[in-house]
Amino acid sequence: MHIGSRTKKLISRVCGAFALMLVLMHADSFAQTDVETKGATPMARAKNLFEIGDYKNAFLEYTPLLAEDPEDVFLNWRVGLCHLLQNIDKSRAIPYLRKVTTKDSYEDDVMYDLGLAYMYNEQIDSALYWFNKYRMKASKPERIVDVTRQIEFCENARKFMKTPVNIRFENLGPKVNSEGPDMHP
């Protein structure tokens, strides 16, 4: 049986693609094993989930740890951040972050995070208090610029909240709007 050169090239390409697919699938299984190994303890799993941005599952891992040690500064900070960094009720972050600030020693970034939690919950005076406190301790120029910007946001919010504007959203039809709410696309 004689196989033409075109057929040989096609078979070679198909075999190559199949081999590549097997290698990629095998590499993926190694990655899953590596994540499982890193998460050998509940704390390691929680930290790993937090670091990859899976705040919902990190929260689920941190919660039982916090129940065992409710005064732990790191755990309260992380649980607070899990609330703050999800698109849920950010006010839930405040009690955890507040608790951290009652301790003798904690990371300066907790003040910034607490400021954000208050700002997101329209408690502007409290947000300004924590942002200003953080600005006094911040040493990195990029953090000073960032917190200064947050302070400006709070000052603008305070000004705009004093003089609310009555507005109305109106659907302008299918050429402009979709069927859903277009206020926050």
MIDOSE-1310 file (N, C-alpha, C; in nm, 2 decimals, decimal comma, always signed):
residues 185
mhig	+0,09/-0,12/+0,00/+0,00/+0,00/+0,00/+0,09/+0,12/+0,00; +0,06/+0,21/-0,09/+0,14/+0,33/-0,11/+0,07/+0,45/-0,05; +0,13/+0,53/+0,04/+0,07/+0,65/+0,10/+0,14/+0,77/+0,04; +0,06/+0,86/-0,01/+0,11/+0,98/-0,07/+0,18/+1,08/+0,03
srtk	+0,26/+1,17/-0,02/+0,32/+1,27/+0,07/+0,23/+1,36/+0,14; +0,12/+1,39/+0,07/+0,01/+1,48/+0,13/-0,05/+1,40/+0,25; -0,08/+1,28/+0,23/-0,14/+1,20/+0,33/-0,05/+1,18/+0,45; +0,08/+1,16/+0,42/+0,18/+1,15/+0,53/+0,19/+1,28/+0,61
klis	+0,19/+1,39/+0,54/+0,19/+1,52/+0,61/+0,07/+1,54/+0,70; -0,05/+1,50/+0,65/-0,17/+1,51/+0,72/-0,17/+1,42/+0,85; -0,13/+1,30/+0,83/-0,12/+1,21/+0,94/-0,02/+1,26/+1,05; +0,09/+1,32/+1,00/+0,19/+1,37/+1,09/+0,14/+1,49/+1,17
rvcg	+0,06/+1,58/+1,10/+0,00/+1,69/+1,17/-0,10/+1,65/+1,27; -0,19/+1,55/+1,24/-0,29/+1,50/+1,33/-0,22/+1,44/+1,45; -0,12/+1,36/+1,43/-0,05/+1,29/+1,54/+0,02/+1,40/+1,63; +0,08/+1,50/+1,57/+0,14/+1,61/+1,64/+0,04/+1,68/+1,73
afal	-0,08/+1,71/+1,67/-0,18/+1,78/+1,75/-0,23/+1,70/+1,86; -0,25/+1,57/+1,83/-0,29/+1,48/+1,94/-0,19/+1,47/+2,05; -0,06/+1,46/+2,02/+0,04/+1,45/+2,12/+0,05/+1,58/+2,20; +0,03/+1,69/+2,13/+0,03/+1,82/+2,20/-0,09/+1,83/+2,30
mlvl	-0,20/+1,78/+2,26/-0,32/+1,78/+2,34/-0,30/+1,69/+2,47; -0,24/+1,58/+2,45/-0,21/+1,49/+2,56/-0,11/+1,56/+2,66; -0,01/+1,62/+2,61/+0,09/+1,69/+2,69/+0,02/+1,80/+2,77; -0,06/+1,88/+2,71/-0,13/+1,99/+2,78/-0,23/+1,94/+2,88
mhad	-0,30/+1,83/+2,85/-0,39/+1,77/+2,95/-0,31/+1,72/+3,07; -0,20/+1,66/+3,04/-0,11/+1,60/+3,15/-0,06/+1,72/+3,24; -0,02/+1,83/+3,17/+0,04/+1,94/+3,25/-0,07/+2,00/+3,34; -0,19/+2,00/+3,29/-0,31/+2,06/+3,37/-0,33/+1,97/+3,49
sfaq	-0,31/+1,84/+3,48/-0,33/+1,76/+3,60/-0,22/+1,78/+3,70; -0,10/+1,81/+3,65/+0,01/+1,85/+3,75/-0,03/+1,97/+3,82; -0,08/+2,07/+3,75/-0,12/+2,20/+3,81/-0,22/+2,18/+3,92; -0,32/+2,10/+3,90/-0,42/+2,07/+4,00/-0,36/+2,00/+4,12
tdve	-0,27/+1,91/+4,10/-0,21/+1,84/+4,21/-0,13/+1,94/+4,29; -0,06/+2,04/+4,22/+0,02/+2,13/+4,29/-0,06/+2,23/+4,38; -0,18/+2,27/+4,33/-0,27/+2,35/+4,41/-0,31/+2,28/+4,53; -0,35/+2,15/+4,51/-0,40/+2,07/+4,62/-0,28/+2,05/+4,73
tkga	-0,16/+2,03/+4,68/-0,05/+2,02/+4,77/-0,02/+2,15/+4,85; -0,03/+2,26/+4,78/-0,01/+2,39/+4,85/-0,12/+2,41/+4,96; -0,24/+2,36/+4,93/-0,35/+2,37/+5,03/-0,36/+2,26/+5,13; -0,25/+2,21/+5,17/-0,25/+2,09/+5,26/-0,32/+2,13/+5,39
tpma	-0,30/+2,25/+5,44/-0,37/+2,29/+5,57/-0,48/+2,38/+5,53; -0,58/+2,40/+5,62/-0,68/+2,50/+5,60/-0,63/+2,64/+5,57; -0,53/+2,68/+5,65/-0,47/+2,81/+5,64/-0,40/+2,83/+5,50; -0,33/+2,72/+5,46/-0,26/+2,73/+5,33/-0,36/+2,73/+5,22
rakn	-0,47/+2,66/+5,23/-0,57/+2,66/+5,13/-0,64/+2,80/+5,12; -0,67/+2,85/+5,24/-0,73/+2,99/+5,24/-0,64/+3,09/+5,18; -0,51/+3,09/+5,22/-0,42/+3,19/+5,16/-0,40/+3,17/+5,01; -0,40/+3,05/+4,96/-0,38/+3,02/+4,82/-0,51/+3,07/+4,75
lfei	-0,63/+3,05/+4,80/-0,75/+3,10/+4,73/-0,75/+3,25/+4,73; -0,71/+3,31/+4,84/-0,71/+3,45/+4,85/-0,61/+3,51/+4,75; -0,49/+3,45/+4,74/-0,39/+3,50/+4,65/-0,43/+3,49/+4,50; -0,52/+3,40/+4,47/-0,56/+3,39/+4,33/-0,69/+3,46/+4,30
gdyk	-0,74/+3,53/+4,41/-0,85/+3,62/+4,39/-0,99/+3,55/+4,41; -0,99/+3,43/+4,46/-1,11/+3,36/+4,49/-1,16/+3,39/+4,63; -1,21/+3,51/+4,65/-1,24/+3,56/+4,78/-1,36/+3,49/+4,85; -1,45/+3,44/+4,77/-1,57/+3,37/+4,82/-1,52/+3,24/+4,89
nafl	-1,44/+3,16/+4,82/-1,39/+3,04/+4,88/-1,29/+3,06/+4,98; -1,21/+3,16/+4,97/-1,11/+3,20/+5,07/-1,19/+3,23/+5,20; -1,30/+3,30/+5,19/-1,38/+3,34/+5,31/-1,43/+3,21/+5,37; -1,47/+3,11/+5,29/-1,52/+2,99/+5,35/-1,42/+2,91/+5,42
eytp	-1,29/+2,92/+5,38/-1,18/+2,86/+5,44/-1,14/+2,93/+5,57; -1,14/+3,07/+5,56/-1,09/+3,15/+5,68/-1,19/+3,15/+5,79; -1,32/+3,14/+5,76/-1,43/+3,15/+5,87/-1,41/+3,05/+5,98; -1,39/+2,92/+5,95/-1,37/+2,82/+6,07/-1,24/+2,85/+6,14
llae	-1,14/+2,90/+6,07/-1,02/+2,93/+6,14/-1,04/+3,05/+6,24; -1,12/+3,15/+6,19/-1,15/+3,26/+6,28/-1,23/+3,22/+6,40; -1,32/+3,13/+6,38/-1,40/+3,08/+6,49/-1,32/+3,02/+6,60; -1,21/+2,95/+6,56/-1,12/+2,89/+6,65/-1,04/+3,00/+6,73
dped	-1,01/+3,11/+6,66/-0,92/+3,22/+6,72/-0,98/+3,35/+6,68; -1,09/+3,39/+6,74/-1,16/+3,52/+6,70/-1,08/+3,65/+6,72; -0,97/+3,64/+6,79/-0,90/+3,76/+6,82/-0,78/+3,77/+6,72; -0,76/+3,68/+6,63/-0,64/+3,67/+6,55/-0,65/+3,79/+6,45
vfln	-0,54/+3,87/+6,45/-0,54/+4,00/+6,37/-0,54/+3,96/+6,22; -0,45/+3,87/+6,18/-0,44/+3,83/+6,04/-0,58/+3,78/+5,98; -0,64/+3,69/+6,06/-0,76/+3,63/+6,02/-0,88/+3,73/+6,01; -0,89/+3,82/+6,10/-0,99/+3,92/+6,10/-0,97/+4,01/+5,97
wrvg	-0,84/+4,05/+5,95/-0,81/+4,13/+5,83/-0,85/+4,06/+5,70; -0,81/+3,93/+5,69/-0,84/+3,86/+5,57/-0,99/+3,84/+5,55; -1,06/+3,81/+5,66/-1,21/+3,79/+5,64/-1,27/+3,92/+5,60; -1,22/+4,03/+5,66/-1,27/+4,16/+5,62/-1,24/+4,19/+5,48
lchl	-1,12/+4,16/+5,43/-1,09/+4,18/+5,29/-1,17/+4,09/+5,20; -1,20/+3,97/+5,24/-1,28/+3,89/+5,16/-1,42/+3,95/+5,13; -1,47/+4,02/+5,24/-1,60/+4,09/+5,22/-1,58/+4,21/+5,13; -1,47/+4,28/+5,15/-1,45/+4,41/+5,08/-1,42/+4,39/+4,93
lqni	-1,36/+4,28/+4,90/-1,31/+4,26/+4,76/-1,41/+4,18/+4,68; -1,53/+4,14/+4,73/-1,63/+4,08/+4,66/-1,74/+4,18/+4,62; -1,82/+4,15/+4,53/-1,94/+4,23/+4,49/-2,06/+4,19/+4,58; -2,04/+4,21/+4,71/-2,15/+4,18/+4,80/-2,16/+4,30/+4,90
dksr	-2,23/+4,28/+5,00/-2,25/+4,38/+5,10/-2,11/+4,42/+5,17; -2,05/+4,52/+5,13/-1,91/+4,56/+5,17/-1,91/+4,61/+5,32; -2,03/+4,64/+5,37/-2,04/+4,68/+5,51/-2,00/+4,57/+5,61; -2,01/+4,44/+5,56/-1,97/+4,33/+5,64/-1,82/+4,33/+5,67
aipy	-1,74/+4,40/+5,60/-1,60/+4,41/+5,62/-1,57/+4,49/+5,74; -1,65/+4,59/+5,77/-1,62/+4,69/+5,88/-1,60/+4,63/+6,01; -1,68/+4,54/+6,07/-1,65/+4,49/+6,20/-1,52/+4,41/+6,21; -1,49/+4,34/+6,11/-1,36/+4,26/+6,11/-1,24/+4,36/+6,11
lrkv	-1,24/+4,45/+6,02/-1,13/+4,55/+6,01/-1,12/+4,64/+6,13; -1,24/+4,68/+6,18/-1,24/+4,76/+6,30/-1,18/+4,69/+6,42; -1,21/+4,56/+6,43/-1,15/+4,47/+6,54/-1,00/+4,47/+6,53; -0,95/+4,46/+6,41/-0,80/+4,46/+6,39/-0,74/+4,59/+6,44
ttkd	-0,81/+4,71/+6,42/-0,75/+4,83/+6,46/-0,76/+4,86/+6,61; -0,82/+4,77/+6,68/-0,83/+4,78/+6,83/-0,71/+4,71/+6,89; -0,63/+4,63/+6,81/-0,52/+4,56/+6,86/-0,39/+4,65/+6,87; -0,30/+4,61/+6,95/-0,17/+4,69/+6,97/-0,09/+4,70/+6,84
syed	-0,09/+4,59/+6,76/+0,00/+4,59/+6,64/-0,08/+4,53/+6,53; -0,08/+4,60/+6,41/-0,14/+4,56/+6,29/-0,07/+4,63/+6,17; -0,09/+4,57/+6,05/-0,04/+4,63/+5,93/-0,11/+4,77/+5,90; -0,03/+4,86/+5,86/-0,08/+4,99/+5,82/-0,19/+4,99/+5,72
dvmy	-0,18/+4,89/+5,62/-0,28/+4,88/+5,52/-0,42/+4,85/+5,57; -0,43/+4,80/+5,69/-0,56/+4,78/+5,75/-0,64/+4,91/+5,76; -0,57/+5,02/+5,79/-0,63/+5,15/+5,80/-0,69/+5,20/+5,66; -0,61/+5,17/+5,55/-0,66/+5,20/+5,42/-0,78/+5,12/+5,38
dlgl	-0,77/+4,99/+5,41/-0,88/+4,90/+5,38/-1,01/+4,94/+5,46; -1,00/+4,98/+5,58/-1,11/+5,02/+5,66/-1,17/+5,15/+5,60; -1,08/+5,24/+5,56/-1,13/+5,36/+5,49/-1,21/+5,33/+5,37; -1,16/+5,23/+5,29/-1,24/+5,19/+5,17/-1,38/+5,13/+5,21
aymy	-1,38/+5,05/+5,31/-1,50/+4,99/+5,36/-1,60/+5,10/+5,40; -1,56/+5,20/+5,47/-1,65/+5,31/+5,51/-1,69/+5,39/+5,39; -1,60/+5,41/+5,30/-1,63/+5,49/+5,18/-1,73/+5,42/+5,10; -1,72/+5,29/+5,07/-1,81/+5,22/+5,00/-1,95/+5,22/+5,06
neqi	-1,96/+5,23/+5,19/-2,08/+5,23/+5,27/-2,13/+5,37/+5,30; -2,08/+5,47/+5,23/-2,12/+5,61/+5,24/-2,10/+5,67/+5,38; -2,01/+5,62/+5,46/-1,98/+5,67/+5,59/-1,85/+5,76/+5,57; -1,87/+5,87/+5,50/-1,76/+5,95/+5,45/-1,67/+6,00/+5,56
dsal	-1,72/+6,05/+5,67/-1,64/+6,10/+5,78/-1,55/+5,99/+5,84; -1,60/+5,87/+5,86/-1,52/+5,76/+5,91/-1,41/+5,73/+5,80; -1,45/+5,73/+5,68/-1,35/+5,69/+5,57/-1,24/+5,79/+5,57; -1,27/+5,92/+5,58/-1,17/+6,03/+5,58/-1,08/+6,01/+5,70
ywfn	-1,13/+5,98/+5,82/-1,05/+5,96/+5,94/-0,95/+5,85/+5,91; -0,99/+5,73/+5,86/-0,89/+5,62/+5,84/-0,80/+5,65/+5,72; -0,85/+5,71/+5,62/-0,76/+5,75/+5,51/-0,65/+5,85/+5,55; -0,69/+5,95/+5,63/-0,59/+6,05/+5,68/-0,49/+5,98/+5,78
kyrm	-0,54/+5,89/+5,86/-0,45/+5,82/+5,95/-0,35/+5,74/+5,87; -0,40/+5,67/+5,77/-0,31/+5,59/+5,68/-0,21/+5,68/+5,61; -0,25/+5,79/+5,56/-0,16/+5,88/+5,49/-0,05/+5,93/+5,58; -0,07/+5,95/+5,70/+0,03/+5,99/+5,80/+0,14/+5,88/+5,81
kask	+0,11/+5,75/+5,79/+0,20/+5,65/+5,81/+0,26/+5,59/+5,68; +0,19/+5,62/+5,57/+0,24/+5,56/+5,44/+0,37/+5,62/+5,40; +0,46/+5,53/+5,35/+0,59/+5,58/+5,31/+0,62/+5,56/+5,16; +0,55/+5,47/+5,10/+0,57/+5,45/+4,95/+0,50/+5,56/+4,87
peri	+0,56/+5,62/+4,78/+0,50/+5,73/+4,70/+0,37/+5,69/+4,63; +0,37/+5,57/+4,58/+0,25/+5,53/+4,51/+0,13/+5,51/+4,60; +0,16/+5,47/+4,73/+0,05/+5,45/+4,82/+0,00/+5,59/+4,87; +0,09/+5,69/+4,88/+0,05/+5,82/+4,92/-0,04/+5,88/+4,81
vdvt	+0,00/+5,86/+4,69/-0,08/+5,91/+4,58/-0,22/+5,85/+4,58; -0,22/+5,72/+4,60/-0,35/+5,65/+4,60/-0,44/+5,69/+4,71; -0,39/+5,70/+4,83/-0,47/+5,74/+4,95/-0,52/+5,89/+4,93; -0,43/+5,97/+4,88/-0,47/+6,11/+4,85/-0,59/+6,12/+4,76
rqie	-0,58/+6,03/+4,66/-0,69/+6,02/+4,56/-0,82/+5,98/+4,63; -0,81/+5,88/+4,72/-0,93/+5,83/+4,79/-0,99/+5,95/+4,88; -0,90/+6,02/+4,94/-0,94/+6,14/+5,02/-1,02/+6,24/+4,93; -0,97/+6,26/+4,81/-1,04/+6,35/+4,72/-1,18/+6,30/+4,69
fcen	-1,18/+6,17/+4,66/-1,32/+6,11/+4,63/-1,41/+6,13/+4,75; -1,36/+6,11/+4,87/-1,45/+6,13/+4,99/-1,49/+6,28/+5,00; -1,40/+6,37/+4,98/-1,44/+6,51/+4,99/-1,54/+6,55/+4,88; -1,52/+6,49/+4,76/-1,62/+6,52/+4,65/-1,76/+6,45/+4,69
arkf	-1,75/+6,33/+4,75/-1,88/+6,27/+4,79/-1,95/+6,35/+4,89; -1,88/+6,40/+4,99/-1,94/+6,48/+5,10/-2,01/+6,60/+5,03; -1,94/+6,67/+4,94/-2,00/+6,79/+4,87/-2,12/+6,75/+4,79; -2,12/+6,64/+4,72/-2,23/+6,60/+4,64/-2,35/+6,55/+4,72
mktp	-2,32/+6,49/+4,83/-2,42/+6,44/+4,92/-2,50/+6,55/+4,99; -2,43/+6,67/+5,01/-2,50/+6,78/+5,07/-2,60/+6,84/+4,98; -2,58/+6,83/+4,85/-2,67/+6,89/+4,75/-2,71/+6,78/+4,65; -2,80/+6,69/+4,69/-2,84/+6,59/+4,60/-2,92/+6,64/+4,48
vnir	-2,91/+6,58/+4,37/-2,98/+6,61/+4,24/-3,08/+6,51/+4,21; -3,20/+6,55/+4,18/-3,31/+6,46/+4,15/-3,30/+6,43/+4,00; -3,27/+6,30/+3,97/-3,26/+6,26/+3,83/-3,35/+6,15/+3,80; -3,37/+6,13/+3,67/-3,46/+6,02/+3,63/-3,39/+5,95/+3,51
fenl	-3,39/+5,82/+3,51/-3,34/+5,74/+3,40/-3,45/+5,70/+3,31; -3,43/+5,72/+3,18/-3,53/+5,69/+3,08/-3,47/+5,61/+2,97; -3,54/+5,50/+2,94/-3,49/+5,42/+2,83/-3,52/+5,49/+2,69; -3,42/+5,51/+2,61/-3,44/+5,58/+2,49/-3,47/+5,50/+2,37
gpkv	-3,50/+5,37/+2,39/-3,54/+5,28/+2,28/-3,43/+5,19/+2,24; -3,46/+5,10/+2,15/-3,37/+4,99/+2,11/-3,25/+5,03/+2,04; -3,25/+5,15/+1,98/-3,13/+5,20/+1,91/-3,02/+5,24/+2,00; -3,06/+5,28/+2,13/-2,97/+5,33/+2,22/-2,95/+5,23/+2,34
nseg	-3,06/+5,18/+2,39/-3,06/+5,10/+2,51/-3,09/+4,95/+2,48; -3,04/+4,87/+2,57/-3,08/+4,73/+2,56/-3,21/+4,71/+2,64; -3,25/+4,58/+2,65/-3,37/+4,55/+2,73/-3,35/+4,56/+2,88; -3,23/+4,54/+2,92/-3,19/+4,54/+3,06/-3,17/+4,68/+3,12
pdmh	-3,13/+4,69/+3,24/-3,10/+4,82/+3,30/-2,96/+4,86/+3,25; -2,96/+4,98/+3,19/-2,84/+5,03/+3,14/-2,77/+5,13/+3,22; -2,82/+5,15/+3,35/-2,76/+5,24/+3,44/-2,62/+5,21/+3,48; -2,59/+5,08/+3,49/-2,46/+5,03/+3,53/-2,42/+4,92/+3,43
p	-2,38/+4,95/+3,31/-2,35/+4,85/+3,21/-2,23/+4,77/+3,25
